[in-house]
Amino acid sequence: MSDKRRLQLLANGQEKFFPERITLPTPFPVGPVNVYLLPSRPLTLVDTGPDTPEARSVLTAALNKAGFAPRDIEQVLVTHAHSDHSGLAAWFREMGAEVLLHPMEAEKLSGLDFWPVLIDNLRRLGVPDKLLTAYSLPRREAYRGGCLTDCRLLQDGDLLNFSSFRLSVLAVPGHCGGHLAFYQEESGVLLAGDALLKRISPNPMPEVHPAKPGERSGSLAQYLATLDRLGKLAFKLALTGHGEALEEPAQRISEIKNHHRQRLQYIREMVRDCGPCTAFELAGRLYGRLSGWDVLLAVSEVSAHLDWLTGHDALAETTASGGRLTYNIIK
């Protein structure tokens, strides 16, 4: 059956929910990203891929194969503002599509420069200045997701109506503070973004804000709460932001929770053995020598666990010389 025929059936309420996965290349270590075409009314894309010529070309070709052009997209749902998921949102907005996302993610795409406070946070977590300089120059523009100033804001519990189905908006913070998922209850399908992934554990990246330098979000606590919530949802299938769909989401949720429990214990033991130490030093012990994007990913992963441990009185955080944070065991 052609996608145009399915669109006709959807418009008449005769076709079931069937997102069409489109896989796009990215310049990031995570590899290709999945976006999803919802051939209904309004014609909708869930996430957009990065703003690169390669991603635009592949996405345009995929839409053409489905019988559409980029300008036919009426609505874009953004799971979160990381540029591999939101980079082309402003492009679609320029062509007339309405862009919907969480207020926290909209702020990240508004042109506000988060980069200086991000770099300062990495410095405080122990990343050497020499490495930060080498990291910053080629990464700053890639970290940006464009400038999006006209969009529709979504909150947890909102309902999105289509011609023959509706989606529930779920706030699923952790990987980032304003991450959203979209749930089609009748079919049991969750458009999960990066809240759940089949092959890797989503990085619970602590976030910083220009208005609150020195503060980090409790991203791991948020993410563990998200996993608890998703575990109670009893959905059947998760369509993920990277890699294959999850056909046994309950099992994967349990695996990720176990991963973080083990990681918390391991990091606490490392601090006991080598403290006082910085997040960067611990990341080096855990992952080996770091460079490029791995600096951000590894230090973010470790610092999320350190924040959880300090928040639960298992570790002490101290500001050392130069403003760098060190961690030690609480005996």
C-alpha positions as CSV (number, residue, x, y, z in Angstrom):
1,M,0.0,0.0,0.0
2,S,1.4,3.4,-0.9
3,D,1.9,6.1,1.7
4,K,-0.5,8.4,-0.2
5,R,-3.2,5.7,0.0
6,R,-2.5,5.3,3.7
7,L,-2.8,9.0,4.1
8,Q,-6.3,8.8,2.5
9,L,-7.3,6.1,4.9
10,L,-6.0,8.0,7.9
11,A,-8.0,11.0,6.8
12,N,-11.1,8.8,6.7
13,G,-10.3,7.2,10.1
14,Q,-9.6,3.8,8.5
15,E,-5.9,3.4,9.1
16,K,-4.0,2.5,12.3
17,F,-1.1,4.5,13.7
18,F,2.0,3.8,11.8
19,P,5.0,6.2,12.1
20,E,7.4,5.9,9.2
21,R,11.1,5.8,10.4
22,I,13.6,7.9,8.4
23,T,17.3,7.4,9.4
24,L,19.6,10.4,8.8
25,P,23.4,10.7,9.1
26,T,24.9,12.9,11.8
27,P,28.4,14.2,12.5
28,F,28.3,13.0,16.1
29,P,29.7,9.9,17.8
30,V,26.2,8.5,18.5
31,G,25.8,7.9,14.7
32,P,22.6,8.1,12.7
33,V,19.4,9.6,14.1
34,N,15.9,8.4,13.6
35,V,13.1,10.9,12.7
36,Y,9.5,9.8,12.2
37,L,7.0,10.8,9.6
38,L,3.3,10.7,10.7
39,P,1.4,10.7,7.4
40,S,-1.8,12.1,8.9
41,R,-3.4,15.5,9.2
42,P,-1.5,17.6,10.1
43,L,1.3,16.0,8.2
44,T,3.9,15.7,11.0
45,L,7.6,15.0,11.5
46,V,8.9,13.9,14.9
47,D,12.4,15.4,15.2
48,T,14.3,16.7,12.2
49,G,17.9,15.5,12.2
50,P,20.9,17.8,12.2
51,D,21.3,20.9,10.1
52,T,23.8,19.5,7.7
53,P,23.7,19.2,3.8
54,E,23.9,15.4,4.1
55,A,20.9,15.2,6.5
56,R,18.8,17.6,4.4
57,S,19.5,15.6,1.3
58,V,18.6,12.2,2.8
59,L,15.5,13.6,4.5
60,T,14.3,15.3,1.3
61,A,14.8,12.1,-0.6
62,A,12.9,10.1,2.0
63,L,10.0,12.5,2.0
64,N,9.9,12.5,-1.8
65,K,9.8,8.7,-1.8
66,A,6.8,8.9,0.5
67,G,5.1,11.4,-1.9
68,F,5.9,14.6,0.0
69,A,8.3,17.5,-0.1
70,P,9.8,19.3,2.9
71,R,7.4,22.2,2.4
72,D,4.4,19.8,2.8
73,I,5.3,19.2,6.5
74,E,2.7,21.0,8.6
75,Q,3.9,20.2,12.0
76,V,7.2,19.3,13.7
77,L,7.3,17.7,17.2
78,V,10.7,18.1,18.8
79,T,11.6,15.5,21.5
80,H,14.5,17.6,22.7
81,A,16.9,20.4,21.6
82,H,20.1,18.4,21.0
83,S,21.1,19.4,17.5
84,D,21.0,15.8,16.0
85,H,17.3,15.9,16.8
86,S,16.3,19.6,16.3
87,G,18.9,21.1,13.9
88,L,16.4,21.4,11.0
89,A,13.5,22.7,13.1
90,A,14.1,26.3,12.1
91,W,14.3,25.2,8.4
92,F,10.9,23.6,8.6
93,R,9.5,26.6,10.4
94,E,10.7,28.9,7.6
95,M,8.7,26.8,5.2
96,G,5.6,27.2,7.3
97,A,5.5,24.2,9.6
98,E,4.5,24.8,13.2
99,V,7.2,23.6,15.7
100,L,6.1,22.2,19.0
101,L,8.4,21.5,22.0
102,H,8.9,21.9,25.7
103,P,9.6,25.4,27.0
104,M,13.1,24.4,28.3
105,E,14.1,23.1,24.9
106,A,12.6,26.1,23.2
107,E,14.9,28.4,25.2
108,K,17.9,26.4,24.1
109,L,16.9,27.1,20.4
110,S,16.1,30.7,20.9
111,G,19.6,32.0,20.3
112,L,20.6,32.2,23.9
113,D,24.3,31.2,24.1
114,F,24.7,28.3,26.5
115,W,28.3,27.5,25.4
116,P,30.3,29.7,27.8
117,V,28.5,28.3,30.9
118,L,28.9,24.8,29.5
119,I,32.6,25.2,29.1
120,D,32.9,26.8,32.5
121,N,31.1,23.8,34.0
122,L,33.5,21.4,32.3
123,R,36.4,23.5,33.7
124,R,35.0,23.3,37.2
125,L,34.6,19.5,36.8
126,G,38.3,19.3,36.2
127,V,38.7,19.4,32.4
128,P,42.2,21.0,31.7
129,D,42.1,24.4,30.0
130,K,44.3,23.1,27.1
131,L,41.8,20.3,26.4
132,L,38.9,22.8,26.6
133,T,40.5,25.1,24.1
134,A,41.1,22.3,21.6
135,Y,37.5,21.0,22.2
136,S,35.7,24.4,22.0
137,L,36.8,25.7,18.6
138,P,35.5,22.9,16.4
139,R,32.5,22.1,18.5
140,R,30.7,25.3,19.3
141,E,28.7,25.6,16.1
142,A,27.9,21.9,16.0
143,Y,26.4,22.3,19.5
144,R,24.0,25.0,18.3
145,G,20.6,23.9,17.1
146,G,19.8,27.0,15.1
147,C,17.6,29.9,16.2
148,L,13.9,29.2,16.6
149,T,11.9,32.1,18.0
150,D,8.4,31.2,16.9
151,C,7.1,27.9,18.2
152,R,4.3,26.3,20.2
153,L,5.1,25.2,23.8
154,L,4.1,21.8,25.1
155,Q,3.7,20.6,28.7
156,D,3.2,17.2,30.2
157,G,-0.3,16.0,29.8
158,D,-1.1,17.9,26.6
159,L,-3.0,16.1,23.9
160,L,-2.3,16.4,20.2
161,N,-5.2,15.7,17.8
162,F,-4.7,14.1,14.4
163,S,-7.2,13.1,11.8
164,S,-7.6,9.5,13.1
165,F,-5.6,9.3,16.3
166,R,-4.2,11.5,19.1
167,L,-0.9,11.6,21.0
168,S,-0.4,12.2,24.6
169,V,2.6,14.4,25.6
170,L,4.8,13.0,28.3
171,A,7.6,14.9,30.0
172,V,10.5,12.5,30.4
173,P,13.4,14.5,31.7
174,G,16.9,13.2,32.4
175,H,18.8,13.0,29.1
176,C,17.9,16.7,29.1
177,G,15.5,18.8,31.2
178,G,12.7,19.4,28.7
179,H,12.7,16.0,26.9
180,L,9.3,15.0,25.6
181,A,7.9,11.6,24.5
182,F,4.7,11.1,22.5
183,Y,2.4,8.3,23.4
184,Q,-0.3,6.7,21.2
185,E,-2.3,4.9,23.8
186,E,-4.6,2.7,21.5
187,S,-1.7,1.2,19.7
188,G,0.7,1.2,22.7
189,V,3.4,2.9,20.8
190,L,5.7,5.4,22.4
191,L,7.8,7.9,20.3
192,A,10.6,7.9,22.9
193,G,13.3,10.1,21.4
194,D,16.5,9.5,23.5
195,A,14.6,8.6,26.7
196,L,15.0,4.9,25.8
197,L,17.6,3.4,23.5
198,K,18.1,-0.3,22.7
199,R,21.9,-0.6,22.5
200,I,23.2,2.2,24.7
201,S,22.2,3.9,28.0
202,P,21.1,7.5,27.4
203,N,23.5,9.9,28.9
204,P,21.8,11.8,31.8
205,M,23.5,15.1,31.0
206,P,23.6,17.6,33.9
207,E,22.4,20.9,32.4
208,V,23.7,24.4,33.2
209,H,22.0,27.8,32.5
210,P,23.6,31.2,31.8
211,A,21.4,32.7,34.5
212,K,22.6,30.2,37.1
213,P,26.3,29.6,36.7
214,G,27.7,27.0,38.9
215,E,24.4,25.1,39.2
216,R,23.7,21.8,37.5
217,S,20.4,20.0,37.1
218,G,19.9,16.7,39.0
219,S,19.8,14.8,35.8
220,L,20.3,11.3,37.0
221,A,17.6,11.7,39.7
222,Q,15.3,13.0,36.9
223,Y,16.1,10.2,34.6
224,L,15.6,7.5,37.3
225,A,12.1,9.0,38.0
226,T,11.4,9.0,34.2
227,L,12.3,5.3,34.1
228,D,9.9,4.6,37.0
229,R,7.2,6.5,35.2
230,L,7.7,4.7,31.9
231,G,7.8,1.4,33.7
232,K,4.2,2.0,34.9
233,L,3.0,3.0,31.4
234,A,2.9,-0.6,30.1
235,F,3.4,0.4,26.4
236,K,4.2,-2.2,23.8
237,L,6.7,-0.6,21.5
238,A,9.2,2.3,21.8
239,L,10.3,4.0,18.6
240,T,13.7,5.4,19.6
241,G,15.8,8.3,18.5
242,H,18.8,6.1,17.6
243,G,19.0,2.5,16.5
244,E,16.2,-0.2,16.5
245,A,12.8,-0.1,18.1
246,L,12.3,-1.6,21.5
247,E,9.9,-4.4,21.4
248,E,10.3,-5.3,25.1
249,P,10.5,-1.9,26.7
250,A,9.9,-3.2,30.3
251,Q,13.0,-5.4,30.1
252,R,15.2,-2.5,28.7
253,I,13.9,-0.2,31.4
254,S,15.0,-2.7,34.0
255,E,18.4,-3.1,32.3
256,I,19.1,0.7,32.3
257,K,18.1,1.0,36.0
258,N,20.5,-1.8,36.9
259,H,23.2,-0.1,34.9
260,H,22.9,3.1,36.9
261,R,22.7,1.3,40.2
262,Q,26.0,-0.5,39.3
263,R,27.6,2.7,38.0
264,L,26.7,4.5,41.2
265,Q,28.3,1.9,43.3
266,Y,31.4,1.7,41.1
267,I,32.0,5.5,41.1
268,R,31.6,5.6,44.9
269,E,34.2,2.9,45.2
270,M,36.6,4.8,42.8
271,V,36.2,7.9,44.9
272,R,36.9,5.9,48.0
273,D,40.1,4.5,46.5
274,C,41.5,7.7,44.8
275,G,39.7,10.7,46.4
276,P,39.8,13.6,46.5
277,C,39.4,13.6,42.8
278,T,37.6,15.5,40.0
279,A,34.9,14.3,37.7
280,F,37.4,14.5,34.8
281,E,39.9,12.3,36.6
282,L,37.2,9.7,37.4
283,A,36.1,9.8,33.8
284,G,39.6,9.1,32.7
285,R,39.8,6.1,35.0
286,L,36.4,4.8,33.8
287,Y,36.8,5.4,30.0
288,G,40.5,6.0,29.3
289,R,42.0,8.9,27.5
290,L,39.4,11.4,26.4
291,S,39.3,13.8,23.4
292,G,36.7,15.5,21.2
293,W,33.0,14.9,22.0
294,D,34.0,12.1,24.5
295,V,35.1,14.9,26.9
296,L,31.5,16.2,27.2
297,L,29.9,12.8,27.1
298,A,32.1,11.0,29.6
299,V,32.4,13.9,32.1
300,S,28.6,14.5,31.9
301,E,27.9,10.8,32.6
302,V,30.3,10.8,35.6
303,S,29.2,14.1,37.0
304,A,25.5,13.1,36.9
305,H,26.4,10.1,39.2
306,L,28.5,12.3,41.4
307,D,25.6,14.8,41.8
308,W,23.3,11.9,42.8
309,L,25.8,10.5,45.3
310,T,26.5,13.9,46.9
311,G,22.7,14.6,47.0
312,H,22.3,11.3,48.9
313,D,25.1,12.1,51.4
314,A,27.4,9.3,50.0
315,L,30.1,11.8,48.8
316,A,31.3,15.2,49.8
317,E,31.9,17.9,47.1
318,T,34.6,20.5,47.8
319,T,35.7,23.5,45.8
320,A,39.5,23.3,45.4
321,S,42.0,25.7,43.9
322,G,41.0,27.4,40.7
323,G,37.3,26.7,41.4
324,R,37.6,23.1,40.4
325,L,35.3,20.6,42.3
326,T,36.7,17.6,44.0
327,Y,34.9,14.6,45.6
328,N,35.7,12.5,48.5
329,I,34.0,9.7,50.4
330,I,31.9,10.5,53.5
331,K,33.1,8.1,56.2
